[in-house]
Amino acid sequence: MTLVPRTLLWRSVLLIALLLVIAHLAWLQIFRVSEREPRARQVAQQIASIVNLTRAALITAQPAKRFELLDELSKEEGIQVYSGERGERITPLPDRPFLRLVETEVRRQLGAGTRLAAGRNGIRGAWVSFRIDSDEYWVYMPRSRLERADPLRWLGWGVLVLALALLGAYLIVARINRPLRELARAAGEIGRGRTPVPVSETGPEEIRTLARAFNSMAADLKRLDEDRAMLLAGVSHDLRTPLSRIRLGLEMLDGKGDAALKAGLVQDVADIDAAIGQFLDFARLAEGEAAVPTGDLNVIVREVCERYARAGNRVSTQLERLPPLALRPSAIQRLISNLVDNALRHGSPEVEVATRMENSRAVIEVLDRGPGIPPGESENMLLPFTRLDRARSTSGTGLGLAIVDRIARLHGGSVQLLPREGGGLRARVELPFEPSD
């Protein structure tokens, strides 16, 4: 497991988020440092004003009215005045840059002998001394007078701005990433043998250029595929016409000719006709047929196997219950037929077809007891026009398994050619349950 996201979207969002967080922290630090001195002067001015007003009130007030004045200051402003004592315990201010600036500014305004304390005789608060003649007095104020105003408010606003910036970054990156997702989807369509809908050529210039190049490539591939299909169809048509005449001529021969030669020629014509059919199947594989969203794979397997059984082939089935699948019925019939034909031609007279559900995927397996495929050749056997002289595909066009692979990929699935326990081949096709369109 890795902490780094795998997608371009979330990697871009993470990088932008880190940049925003670093920039936001730097901005907060710059703001804190630049705001420190003006704020310290403001706090010092307030403290000096309170002390000066308190001293002036005590000096000018009548002695009988002083206690009443001090009581009013205590109730209205939270300010209390105490006389200095011998042996009093003073707690100095914390050694912080902001408080050092405040202390320096207060002494500048009130005199070098002014003392500031964070506690006096165990009572925490903001304490400031002043003198009237030879007597020392202490003004007590709430601790909030020495602290920054509403630090949590600034922190909250900073978090809100950062969250909005991150949301904006996500929306911007998602908008930029949308064409890339569309390109990835279209590339997947091409990989499955289908022609994708042209991607929209919008967004930044680089994305538009990439989308334009991709659309051009997809159009070229489609044109090449159509040209190939047209060529194969034309060649097949031109070949089938003389083949039909040859077949007709062979059937009209009287019985005086060589029966073995005639039978051989008939078989050759049938083989050539089957090869032409496979060429056409391979060329036209992605044409026409739409997917049925509620296809029944077991029904298709059963119909194909019953057709082989009626022709005298020993093809058994083991079908487990499967949910509906998005299938192209004719293409799936061709897939199963090609696998069974391959097993009958190169395997043993007995072939088994099984279906089941594994890891949320539908599985079709065609099993035989033939010689199998040598290790390392399984993937090559799925390529067009590939044959193995030692084991399988010693005759035919070499397109049967390639057609199976194209049909499986057309459905979003895959093909594996695996050894069977006890000898033989296990041709395994996996199909996803989600729709292939």
N, C-alpha and C positions, 0 to 999 in steps of 0.2 A: 504494500500500500504506500502510495506517495502523496505528499501534501501538495505537490504542484499540480494544478488542474491540467487535464489532457486536452481540452478544447481550446481553440483560438479565442473564443468569446471570453471564457473565464480567465484565461491567462492575461488577455489584454485588460480586463476589468481589474484583476489583481494588481497588475503593474501600475495602472492608473490610480487605483486605490492607495497603493504604497506611496506614489508620488504626491497624491493629495494629502495624505496623512502627514508626510514629512513636511510639505509646504505649510500645512495648517499649524503644525507644532512650531515650525520656524516663525510663522506669523505671530502666534501667541507669545513666543519668547521675545520677539522684537517689540510687540505691543506692551508686554509687561515691563521691559527695560525702559522703553521710551516714556511710558506712563508713570514710572516709579517716582521720578524727581518732581514733576508737577503735582502729583498726588501727595507726596511728602510735604511739599510746601503748603498745600491746601490744609492738610491735617495740622501742621505746625501753626499755621495762622489761626485756625480755630482754637487750638489749645492756648495759644498766647492771648487771644481775645478773651477767652473765659477767665484765664488767670488775671489779666489786667482789670477786667470788670469786677472780678471778685475782690481783688486788692483795693480797687477804688471804692467799692461799696463798703468794705470794712473800714477804710480810712475815713470816709465822709459820713458814714451813718452814725447816728447817736448811739452811745453805748447801750442804752436800754433797748434799742431797735435792732442791734446786731444779731441776736439770737433768732428774732423773728425773720430777718433777712436770710440768714443761713438756712432756716427751716424751709423757707419758700424756695430757695435754690435747690434744696434737696428734693422737694416734692415735684417741682416743675421741670427741672433739668437733669435730675439725678446727680447733681454736683454737691459734694460734701467737703467741708473745710475742717481740718484738724490742726491742732497745735503740735509743733515738733516736740519730741521727747528724747531724753537721753537714753542711749542703749537700744534705740528702736532697730528692728531688723528690717533691712531693705533688700528686696530682690531686684537685681538689675534687669534691664530690658534684654530680651534675647538678642543674640548677635546676628541680626539680619540686616541686609542692605537697606531695606525700606525704613526700618526703625532707626538705623544709624543716621540716615538723612533727616528724619523727623527730629531726632535729638539735637543734631547739629543746628538745624534751623530754629528750634525753640530756644536754645541757648543764645543764638545770635540775636533773637528778638527780646528775650527776657533777661539776658545777662549770663556771663560765664559761670556764675555760681548756681545757676538753676540745675536742679537734679530731677531726672525722670526715673521712674521705677515701675516694675511690673507687679510689685507686691510690697506691702508694708505691714509688719507685725502679723504675717500670715494671711492678710486679706488681699486677694488677687484683684487687679484692676489697673487703671491708668492713673498713676500718681505723679503730680508735678509740684515741686516746692517753689515757694517765693518768700520774700522777707519783707517785713514791715519794721523798720528800724533794726533792732537787734534780734527780734523774734522771728523764728522760722515757722512757716505754716505749710501744710500739705493740702493740695486740692485733689480730691478723689473723683474720678469720672468713670463711667462704664468702659470696659475694655474695648468695646466696639469703636470708641473714638480713635484708637490707635490702629485699627484694622482697615483693610480695604473694604469698600462698600460692595456688598452683594457679589462675592467672588463666584458663587454657584450660578448666578444669573449669566455672567460672562461665559462660564464653562458650558452652561446649557445652550446658549446661543451658538457657541462654537461647535458643539456636537450637532446641532440642527443644521448649521451651514455645511458641515462635513457630510452629513447624511444626504442632504440635497445634492451636493456635488457628486457623491458616489452614485446616487440614483441617475443623475444626468449623464455621468460617465457610462453607466451600464446601458442606458437607452441609446447613446451615441454609438457605442461599440456594437450593440445588437443590431442597429440599423446598418452599420458598415458590414457586419458579419452575415446579414441576411442573404445578400447575393452569393456569398461563398457557400452557404448551406444549399442554396438553389443549384449552384454549380455542382456540388457534391452529389445532390440527388440526381441531377441529369447524368452525371458520369456513371452513377450506379445503374441507371436505366440502360445506358450504352453497354455497360459490362454484362447486363442480363440479356443482351441481344435485342433490345427494343429501341425505337427511335423516340427520344424525349421531346417534350414540348420546348420550343426555343426559350431560353432564359431571358429575362428582361434586361435590357441594356441601360440600366440606370445607375445612379450613384456617382462616386468620384471617377475621374478620368481613367485611373488605373483599373478600376473595377469594370468600367464600361468597355475598355479595350480588351480585358480578359474575357468578358461575356461575349463580345463580338467575335473574338477569335474562336471561342468554344462553339458558338452557334455555327460559324463557318465550318469548323471541323465536323460537327455533327451532320451538317447538310452534305458535306463531301462524303462522309461515311455512308449516309443514306443513299446517295447517288451511286456510290460504288457498289453497295449491296444490291440496289435495284438493277444496275448494269450486269452484275454477276448472275442474278436470278434470271434476267432476260436472256443472257448468253446461254446459261444452262438449259433454260426452257426451250430456246431455239435449237440447240444441239440435240436435246432429247427428242424434240419433235421430228427433227430431220433424221434421227437414227431410228425412231420407232416406225416411221413409214416403211423403209425397206425391210425392217424386221417383220412387220405385219405381212408383207408380200412373201418373205421367206417362209414364215409359218404357214401361210395359206398354200404355198407351193408344196411344202412337205406333206401337208394333210391331203393334197390331191394326188400325191404319188400312189401308184398302184402297189400292190404288195410284192411285186417282183424284185424291188430293190433290196439293198442290204438293210435289214431291220435294225441291226445294231447301230449302223451309221445314221439311220434316220432318227433313232431314239437319242443318239448323241447330239445331233444337230438341234433337235427339239429342246433338249436340256440346255444347250448353249444359248439358244434364243431366249429361254426362260431366265437364264442367269443374267444375260445382257439386259433384259427387260426389268428385272429386279434391281440391277445396278442403276439403271436410269431412274427408277422410282426412288432410290435412295438419294441420288443426286438432287432430284426435285424436292424431296423432303427436306434435305439440308438447306437448299437455297430458299425455300418458302416457309421456313420454320416459324418466323415471327409475324407472318401475315395473317390478317383476317380475324382469327378466332378470339373472342373476348372471354375473360375469365367469368366463371359461374361462381358467385360468392358462397353458395351452399352446396358445393360438389360433394359427392359421396365416393371416396376413393375405393372403398371395398366393393361397391357395385361395379365400378369400371374394371377392377382386377378380376372379379368373378366373371364378367362377360368375356373378357379376353381369354381367360383360362378355359372357359367352356367352349370357346371356338376352337382352341387347340385340341381339347379333348374329343370334340366331334370329328376332328381330322385324324384321330388315332394316336395322338401324342399323350404320353403319361405326364401330365402336369397337375400337381396337387396344390392345395391352398391351405394356409393357416392364417385366418383373418381375425384380428381382435377389433373390438369396438373402437371407432374413431369419431371425433367430432366433425362437423361440416368444415370443408376446406374451400378456399378460393382456387378453383382448378379450371384449366382449359381441357375439357374432356377428350377431344380428338388428340391433342398433343400428349396427354397422359396415356391414352391407349397406345399411341405410337411408341412411347417410352417403354411401357411394359412389354409390348410385342418385340421390340428390338432386343431387350434383355433376354426374353424367353427364346427368341430365335438364336441369339448368340449362345445361350446355354445348350440348346438342342443341337446346334451345328458343331460346337467344339467341346461340349461336355459329355453328359451321359444321357441315355433315353429318358431317365427320370429327372424331372425338374420340380422344384418346390418354390412356391411364391408365398411370402408371408408379409403381413402388415401388423404394425403395433405402434404404440405411442411411447416415445423416449425423450426425456428432457424437454417437454413441451414442443416436440416436433413429431410429425408423422413419418414413419419409416417404412419403406418398401424394400424387401430383400428377395432376390432371385438366386436360389442356391442350386448348384449342380455338383457332380462328382467327376468332372473332367480333370485335365492335367493342371489347371490353374494358370496363374501368371507368375513368371519369375520375379523375385524381389527386385524392387527398384524400377520396374517397368509399368507399374499401375497407372501412374500419372500420364506417361507417354501414350498409353492405350486410349486415353480420352481425346487425343488430338486427331484431327481429320487425316484420313488416308494412312493411318498407322496400322501395321500388321506385325504379328510375331510369327516367325517361321517355326520356332521351337514348340510353341504351345497352342496359342489361339490365333484366330484371324488369319489362317493360312489361305483362305479364299475370301471372295467378296471385295467390296470397295474400300473397306477400312473406315466407313462412315457411321456404322451402327452405333458404336459407343459414343462417338462425337455428337450424334443426334441426341442421344440420351443425356449427355452433359449439357447441351444447349437447352433442352427442354427443362431440365432441373433448374438451371440458372434463370431461365425465363420465369420460373415460379419462385425465385428467391432461395432455391435449395442447392444441394450439392450431391456429388456422386463419389463413392469410394469403391474400389475393387480390392477386396480383402481375401486372404486365404481362409478356406473353410476347414473347421476341425475334422480330421479324418480324411482330408484331401478334397480338392475341388475349389470352386470359386464362390465367393459370396459377394454378389453385386448389390451394394447398399445405396439407396437413394433417400435423402432426408428432405422433407418439405416443411416450411414453417406454417403455423396456424394462421398468422395474420395475412390479410389480403396481399397479393403480389402487385396490385395496381396502386 
